[in-house]
Amino acid sequence: MESINRTRPNESIQKQADLSALIGKAQESIASGKSFTRPSEAPSSWLEISSLGRKAAIETSWLTNIGRAGIMAQQAESSLDAITNGAIRAKELVILANNETLSAVDREIIAVELESLHVQFSQLTQAEDSYGGKLFHAGDPIQMRIDTNVMVTPSPNLQTVALSIDIGGSTSDLDTIMTDMIAAVRSGTAADRTVQLDRADSLVGHFSTLVASQGLLVNRLDEQEGRLQQSQLTSSERRSALENTDIAEAVARFQSLLVNLEAAQRLYAASSSTSLISLIG
């Protein structure tokens, strides 16, 4: 007698096996919450997810730089603002000292206050940042990357802040400017004090410009941080859409596969029954 097994429709059996495998994957997808577990199951999605992961890692490093640069920039802005206020006070004192009715004792009192400002300026320009380095360091400005082709300098270097100040077309350093100012107030002539008044104006202008630049930098860092955070949020949402299971869609697919499997099984059973009757008939 011819074997019944040899007459079974192989295509129907394979279809049932394929449907069973798909049902198993659908069950796994619903249970794990992941739309796929191996790259081979969704090559294009896997490649996009990998690309999003690399992008997120790079943007995280930029955000770290922005955080550090922001702290330094704000500290520099605060220090420069304090020096600017001190320079404004120094100008007021020089104007006061230029009053010919003042006595030598009065000018000495003014000179002592200027010396106090001088010490304050020295402390501020030599201050350390929050990471243990010089806030206004000597040498080339420190640069930090915050985007693909974007570098920022969190704080100006010491040369820019205190060693190369434009005074009436020539340059001088903060220490010399303050020393000369104190000497003119303490023992100089009216002409000497007038010269120092012009230098005090230049000093105020110099530090006011630096403060304005730092303020713009702080705003720029805040804006870039916001852009990167939004980019990471968008990438995260896209990655979630790629790798997380759409439960409603997965359940619908699972139910459809079950219906198809049941139909395939009924068709196979009917076909097998017909073949058996033919063999024994």
Buried (B, 14 or more C-beta within 10 A) or exposed (E): EEEEEEBBEEEBEEBBEBBEEBBEBBEBBBEEEEBBEEEEEBEEBBEBBEEBEEBBEBBEEBBEBBEBBBBBBBBBBBBBBBBBBBBBBBBEBBEBBBEEEBEEEEBEBBBEBBBEBBEBBBEBBEBEBEEEEBBBBEEEBBEBBBBEEEEBBBBBBBBBBBBBBEBEEEEBBBBEBBBBBBBBBBEBEEEBBEBBBEBBBBBBBBBBEBBEBBBEBBEBBEEBBEEBEEBBEEBEEEBEEBBEBEEEEBBEBBEEBEEBBEEBBEBBEEBBEEBEEEEEE
